[in-house]
Amino acid sequence: MRPRNYTVHKMDDEAVVLNILTSARGRSAVASGSHGTVVRLVRQALGLHQSHVASRSGYSQATISRIEQNHLRDPVVLMDLADALSIPRGIFGGRPDNDGLTGPSLEDMERREMLKAALAVASAAMLPTAVSDSSPGRKIGLAVVNECWTALDRLQNLEATQGGGVVYELTAGMATRLRSTLSGASYTAAVGRSLRQVTAATMIQAGWQAYDARQREAARRWWLETLHLSDLGDGIEQWRMSALASLSREAADSADRGHDVIGLAQSAAKITGASPAMLSLLAAREAMGYAALGNDAASASALTRAQRLLDRGRAENEPQWLRFWGPGDLAIHEMHVARLSGRMPAAERAAQEAVASVDPIAAPRNHAIYVAHLGNSLARVGKYEEAVAVSRQALSSTVRKGSQRVTAELRETARLLAGATYGPARDFATTIDRLLLPAV
């Protein structure tokens, strides 16, 4: 049982934590990714000794000392310390702890508001003061913009290892603050161009993280915001292409939007400066649109074009965000096209190629998604024993909770396995249903 004053003390602690994280020292620790320094600053701000933190968290004082010296960076220990010290989990790349917040009590509502404040502070702490500060007339220089790129890189690295759902709120908060800075700060024309670029890149990333969390409306809004941003000045043509390409991929999730998929991809291809890799990506998106319309010949032609363009190699000035596009992602597009065309053996082969092409250590999120697709494809062709073995990998992935794309594919696999005559397949379908969160 919680003591009656639990929420009061918890909220008092969080107020102290929010203040220290937004101080100069706190911002520096968060921006540099020095988790040990964050723990030490918060502990000291709360007036605690290492022994007190050890008692709160259940770890030894020696473990707390190793964390503070940055000699230990175990994510499980860091999440436990975040909870013990009222540090927003997003600071360490974890998910906000929303457990127990479904009740209607005033205590719960106050806790929700504090969590929102914690997320806002976590995103603000990753940004330079000139951006997180909302006072009018503040001046922005190129050094500030470079710090924003560094913060975005950190969030992208977290997403790649843990899934978009884990860091979406932080990236969305960062994008919102950057958008406000564009309209409320003063800067030179050159800085304004760079500021628009990092803002557009952050909006694109927020959209993809929302998409990974199966928040399609939020994803669409961010990508549309990027298109609007491109109307405010030059310099973000590549992100305009990315927004249109992203909207094309989102449209492909609806079987009746084939024309939208093709139109958005072709509009992006007309923008000056598209590299061969970008044109390859857009051709693959077109293929999905044609497949949705039942035009198999046009779909096959578009996939051939996508492969030919990809084979031309990478351009020297290619944008960093496009580095994800490669043989594995093209194979996944081929898998989707084959599914839309009813060619399930071809879909299985493409999914096999995608899994074989990605490094599970370097890209655990993408690997988990591809493995989930492969398990589903195996179930579709009746290879139930293999489907169970492969889907078990996706189910046990550390990325799974942060990527609703993995979860959604596993649920669909469970539906297929539940109707199988193979007993272990039905049993595994029950396991999936039991372990996954309810569909939302």
N, C-alpha and C positions, 0 to 999 in steps of 0.2 A: 504494500500500500504506500502511495506517496503521502508524505506529511502534508498537512493542510496548506502550509506556506511554500510548497514546492515551486509553484509557478512564480510567486513573487521573487524568491531567491534566484530562480532561473532567469527571469527577465532582468533582475538587477545585474547578474553576471554578464548577460548578453549586452547590456548597455555599456559596461566597462570594455567588453571585447570589441564592440563596434568602434569605440573611441580610439583604442590602441591600434586597431587595424587601419584606421584612416589617418593616423599620425604619420609624420615623415618616416620614422623608423619602421612602422608597420607596413607602409606602402613599399618601402625599399625591400623588406623581407619577402613580401608577397610577389613583387615584380621579379625578384631574382630566383624565386622558387625555393628559397631557403626555409623548408618546413620546420627545421629545428629551431631557427631563430623566431619563427612565428609562435611556436609552443612556448619558448622561453619568455618572450615579450608578454604573451597573454598570462602566463603563470605569474610573472612578477606584477603585472597590472592588477591581478586578482588578489595579490598579497599571499600567495601560496609558496610553500617550499616544495622541492621535488618529492619529498616523502608524502606530502598531502596529495599531490597528483597521482602518485603511485597508489595510494589508498583509494582514491576516487575511481581510478581506471582498472585496478586489479593487476597492474604490472609492477615489476620491481623498480626500486629507485635507480638501479643500474641501467635498466631499460630506458627510463625517462632521461637519464643523463646522456645515453648514447643517441637518443632522438635529438636532444637539444644541441649536441655536437655535430649533427648531421652525419653520424656514423651508421645510422639505421633509418631506412626509409620504407619499412614494411607498410603497405597500404592498409592492412587490417588494423595494425597498431595505431596508425595515424587517424583512422576513422574513430577508433575507440577514444583516443585522446581528444579528438574534436568534440565528441559527445560529452566527455567528462569536463571539458573546459568551455563549453558553449561556443566553440569556434564554428563558423559556417562550414559545412562539409565541402562545399564547392572550392574553398581555399586549397584543399588538398586533393581536389579532383573527384570528390565523392558526391553521392546523391543527397539532396536535402532529406532529412529524416522527418517524414510526414506521418509516422505511425501514430495511431490513436487520435487523429484529428477529424474524425467523422462525426463526433457528437456535437450537439447544438449548444453546449454550455458557453458561458461568457469566458471561462478560463480557456477553452479551446480556441475561441475566436481571437482572444488576445495572443495566444501562442501562434496562430496563423499569421497575424500581423507582424509579430516579431520575426518569424521565419522569412516573410517577405522583405523586412528590413535587413535581415542578415544577408539574403541573396543580393540585395541592392548594394550593400556595403562590400560584399565579396567581389562583385564586378567592378565597383568603383576603386577598390584597393589595387586592382590589376592595372589601372590606368594612371597616367601622370596627373598630378593635381590640376593642371590647367584644363584638363578635359573633364575630370570628375566634379570639379567646382562649377556650379551653375551660375555664378555671378556674371552679370552682363559686362561687356567691354573687355573681357580678358584677352590677352594676346597669345597667339599660337605661333610657334616656330617649327622649323623642320625637325629639330631634335625631339620635340614633343610627338610629332607624327611618327618618328622612328620608334619611340617607346610604345606607341599604339600597335605598330606592326609586331613588336616583340611580344606584347600581350596576346595578340591574335595567334601568333605561332604557338604559344603555350596552350591555348585553348584547343587549337587544331591537334596538337600532340595528345592531349587528353582524350579528345574525341576518337582519334585513331586507335587508341588502346582500350577505351572503356565504352564507347558508343555515344551517339549524339544526345540521347536522353539524359545522360549524366551532366553534360555541360551546357545544355541549351539555354537554361535560364541565365547563366552567366554571360553567354555570348549575346543573348537578346538584350540584356542590360547594358552591355558594352556598346552595342549598335545604337541603342536609344540615346545614350550619352553622346556618342559621336555625332548623331544626327542633330542633337540639340546644340552641340558645339559649332557645327556648320552654320547654324542660323544665329547664334548668340555671341560668337567670338569675333575678334578682328585678326586679320592675317593678310599677307601679301597674295598676289595672284598665284605665284608659284606654290606657296604653302597651301592655298585653297585647292589647287589641283591635286596635291598629294593627300590632303585631308579627305577630299572626295573619294580618292582611290581606296584608302584604308577603310572608310565608312562603307563603301560599296562592297569591298571584300568581306567585311564583317557581316553585312546584311545577307550576302550570299551564304556565308557559313552558318548564320543563324537559321536560314531557310532549310539548309540541308540537315542540320541537327534536329529541327522540328520535324522534318520528313522522316528521319531515322526514328524519331519517337512516335511516328504515326499521327502527327498533328498536321494534317494536310492543309487545313485552312490557314494555320499560322505560317506554314512554309510558303504558300502561295502569296500571302500578304507581304512577306519579306522580299520575295523576288519581284513583285510588282512595285514595291518601294524602291528597289534598285533601278528599275526602268524609269521611275519618276526622277530619281537622283541624276540619271544620265541626261535628263533634259535641262539640268541646272548649270551645266558646264561641260567642257571637253575633258578628255583624259581617262575616261572610264569605259571606253568602247569594249574592252575585253570582258568587263563585268556585265555590260549590257548583253553581250553574246552569252555569257554564262547564265544570266537570268532567263533569257529566252530558252536556252537549252534545258535549264532546270524545270521551267514551266512545261516544256514539251515532255519531259520524263514524268512529271506529276500527272499530266493529261493522259499518258499511256496507261495509268492505273485504271482508267475507265474504258471499258470495251467499246463504248459508243462515241468515243472522242477521237477516232482515228484521224479525221480531217484536221482537228486542232493540233494533234501531235505533228503532223506533216507541215502545217502552216507555220507553227512556231519554230521548228527546226530550220525550215527554208528561210524564214526571216532572219534568223541568227546568221546563217551562211552568207547572207548578202552584205553583212557588215564588213567594212574594209579591215584587213589585217588578220583574218582568220588563218591560223596555221594549219598544216596538214593534219595534225592530231585533232585540232578542233573540228575540222571538216569531217574527219573520220567519225568522231563522236556524233556529230549532227546527222551523218548518213545512217548511223546505227539507229538513231532515234526515228528517222524517217521509216526505216525498215519495220519498226514496231507499229508505226501508224498504218502503213500499207497492210501489214498482217492483220491488224484489227479490222480493216475494211475488206479482208478476204482476197486482196490482190497479191497472191503469192509470187507472181513473176516480178512485180515491182519491188516487193520485199527482198527477194533473193538478189536482185540487181543492186539494191541499196547496201546490202550486207557485203557484197563483193567490192563495191566502191569503198566501203568503210575499211575493209581489210587492206585494199590497195593503198589507200591514203596512210594507214597506220604503218605500212611497210616502208614508207618514205622516210621514216625516222622523225626525230624531234627537231624543231627549230631552235636556234640559239636564243632567240628572244621570246621563247614561249613562256606564258605566265605560269607561275609556280602552282597555282590551283589546278592546272590541267595535268599535272604530273600523275594524277591517279589513273588517267586513261591509258589502257594498255591491253594486252591479249586477254587477261582475265575478265576485264569489264566488257570487252567486245564479245567474249564467249557467253557471258550472262545475257547480253542482248540477243545473241543467237538462240539461247535457251528460251527466252520469253517469246521470240518470234515463232519458234517451233511449237511451243505450247499453244499459242494463238492459232496456229495452223493445224493443230491436232496431231502433230508428229512427235509423239512422246518418246520414242527411242532416240530421235535426234536431240530432243531436249535433254535427255539423260547424258548423251555423249558431250554436249556443250557444257553441262554442269560439271562433268568430270574434268574437262579441260580447264575450266575456271579454277577449280580447287587446286589442280596440279600447278597452276601458274602463279599462285600467291604464296608468299612466305608467312606462315602463321606467327612467327616471332616479330617480324617487321610490321605486319599489318594484321593484327589479331581480329579487329572489327570486321574487315572485309573477308577474312578467312572464315569467320563464324557465319557470315551471311551466305557465302558461297556453299559452305558445308550444309547449311539449312536448306538451300535450294536443291542441292544434290540429294539429300534425304527425301525431299518431297518428290523429286523426279523419279527416284528409284521406286517409291511407293506407287507412283502413277503407272509404272510398267509392270507392277506386280512382283518386284524383287524385294519382298518384305523383309527377309533376313538381313540383306544389305542395308535396306532403308532404316531398320532399327539400329544397326551398328553405327551408321553414319550420323543419324539424328541424335544418337546418344552423345556424340562429340559436341554437337551444337548446343544440346541441352546443358551440358556441363561447362560450357565456355564461360569464362569470367566476364565476357563482353555481353552475354545474352540479356542481362537485366537492363543494360543501357541502350539496347537496340530493339525497338519494337518490330523492326523488319524481321529479325531473327525469330522473335516470339510469334509473330503472325504466321510465318512459314511453318513453324513447328505445330501450331494449332491446326493448320490445314493438313499437315502430314498426319496428325493424330486422327483427324476425321477420316482420312483414307485408310489408315491402319485399323480403325475400329470396325470396319466392314470386311476385314480380311478373314479368310478361313484359317490362316496360320495363327495358332493360339498365342505365341510370344508377341506377335505384332499387336494383337488386341490388348494384351497385358501392358505393352509399352505405351499404347495409346492412352490407357488409363493413367499411367505414370505421368505422361506429359500433361494431361488435364489436371492432375492433382498438384503438380509442381508449378505450373504457370499461373500467373495472376489472372483473375477474371477478365474477359474481354471488355474493352471500353469503347 
